[in-house]
Amino acid sequence: MSAVFSIKLLLKEQLTIPEIVSFIKKENTNCEIDLIETHDDWEFSNEKRLSVGQIEDCDSLIRQGKMVRIYGVLESLFQFSMFLYKPAQTIYATSFGISTKGIEMLDNDYITQDNKEVYSFITNKITTTINKDILLVGAIGSELTLFYESSFEDILKESYGACEWIFPDEKPYSYLDKYSKSQVNGFTIYCLKA
């Protein structure tokens, strides 16, 4: 059974689904969307399946408070999922996950020699694509869970699986002491290296 390698962002503004898909396709990656589902809450109340053609409606549904899950395949090989929702009135959560089946180097609790180029590539894309003013926090890792809380310290305590944290500025929390700190394109990056 494979793990899920994830990129999760908490933002002050919504990233639209076309922006996310275009982010993926910019690298000439074949991205096929197979399934779209919406629901009202974590209990999956009022769950509905949308046609792929209804993807244009999803951004509006997220703004209205719906949770949207999108499933598909990259390069006809790798299963992926996107999960988008609004955990607070002015906060948007964006999650992109890909199965590590066939790319086992990403199923790791640390940034290693084998996967560091992937982390660097993703970090560079995030820090050059997303406006620093709208990013609250980003995290990358295998089997990653990122919970929105009202303080950064609580976000760090309640989340797990992050090999890398991305912040618009430096965060002086003791939880981050085990991570090495660097700057990339004006963002502060905390990496957990093997």
N, C-alpha and C positions, 0 to 999 in steps of 0.2 A: 504494500500500500504506500502510495506516495504522499508527501506533505504538500502544503501550499506555501509558496513564496509570495509575500505580499508587500505592497506599497500602500501605506495609509496616510491620509492627510486630513487635518482639521483646518478649516479655512473660514475666513470672515466673509467670503463671497462664494457663491456657487460656481464650481467648474461645470460647464455644460457637457452633456454627453457627446455632442459633436466635437468639442474641444478635446475630450479624452480620446475619442476614436481617431481624430486627426493626429494627436500626439503619437499614437501607436503606428498609424499608417505613414507618418513622415519618414519612418525608417524603411519604407517600402516593404512593410510587413503585411502579409495577407491576413485580414481580420474578418472572420465570419461570425455574425451574431445569430444564435440558434433559438434563444428563449429569453423572454422578458416577463418578469413577475412583479407585482406590486402588492403591498400590504400596509396596514395602518400602524402596526406596532410590533414589538418583539414576540408577541403571541401569534403573529401572522393573521390577525383579524382582518376580515374582508379581503382575503387573498384573491388576486385575479391574475390571469395570464393575458398578456397583450400580444398582438401579432408583431412580428419584426417591423412591419411598416408603421406601427404606432410608436416607434422609438422617439419620434419628434415630440410626442406628448409627455415624455418622462420628465423633462426639466420642469415643466409647469407642475406636475404632480409632486415633485420633490419640494418645490417652493410652498405647496399647499400642505406639506407635512407627511406625505406618503413616503414609504421606503420602497426603493426600486432595486431589484436584483436583475442583472443581465448575465447571461452565460453564452459562451462561444468558443471558438477554436482559432488559434494563431498558427499560421503557416500549415494549416490542415493537420497539425500534429499535437499541439499543446492546448489543453483545455484551460480556459480562463473564466474568471467571474469578475463582475464589478458590483459593488454595493454602494448605493448613494442614499443619504438621508440627512435630516436636519435634527441633530441631537439637542439643540437649543434654538431660541428664536433667531439669533444672528450668527449661528455657527453651522457650517455644512461639513459633512463627513464624506470623504471619497476613498473608496478602497478598491484596489485592483489586485487580484490574486491569480497566480498561474500554478498549475500542477507541476511538481518537480519530476514527474515521471519522464525519464529521458534526459533530464538535466539535474541529476542527483547532487552536483556540486553546490546547488542552491539550498539543499536541505541540510543546513548547518547552523549551529548556535553561535558561530563567530564568522568574521570576515577573514578568509584564508587566502593563500596564494592562488588557489584555484578559482575563487569567486570574486576577488577584489576588483577585477576589471568590470564585472557586471554592476557591482555597487557604485563604482566610480562613474560609469556611464549613466546610471539612473540618477545619481546625485547631481551630475552635471546638467541633465535634462530638466530636472525639477528646478534647480537654482537658476537656470537661464530662461525657463518658460513661465514659472509662476512669479507673480509680483510679490516682492518681499513684504509689502504692506498688508497682503491678504492672508499670508500663511501664519497660522497659529503654531502648528507643530506638524512635522512629518516623521514617519518611522518606516523602516525597511527591515524585513527579516522573515524567517521561516516559522510557520505556525504562529504568526504575530497576532496579538490582540491589543487593540488601542481603544481605550475607553475615554470618552469626553468627560472631564470633571471641571469644576469651576476654577481650579488652580493648577499650574504646571506641576507642582509637587505631587498633587493627587493623581494627575494624569500619569506621571512616571511610576508612582506606587502601584496603581491599579492595572497598568498595562504590562504585558510580558512578551518575550520573543523578539525584542528589538535588537538587531545587530548594529543599527545606525539610527540616530536621531538627527533631525534637521530642524533648526530654529532660525528665526530671522535675526536673532541676537544671542549673546552669551547667557547661559542660565547657571547660576551659582548653587546648584543643588548637590548634596553629598551623594545622592543616588548616581550621579553622572561621573563620580570620581574613578570608577573602573573603566571608563571609556576614554580613548585618546581624543583630544580636541584639535580641530583644524578649521580653517576658513576656506570656503569655496564660493566664489562669486558674491562675496559679501554676506553669506549665510554662515552660521556657526554649526559645524558638524561634529557629532560625538560618535565615534566608532568603537565597536567591541571587537578587537582583533585577537586571533588565536596566538 
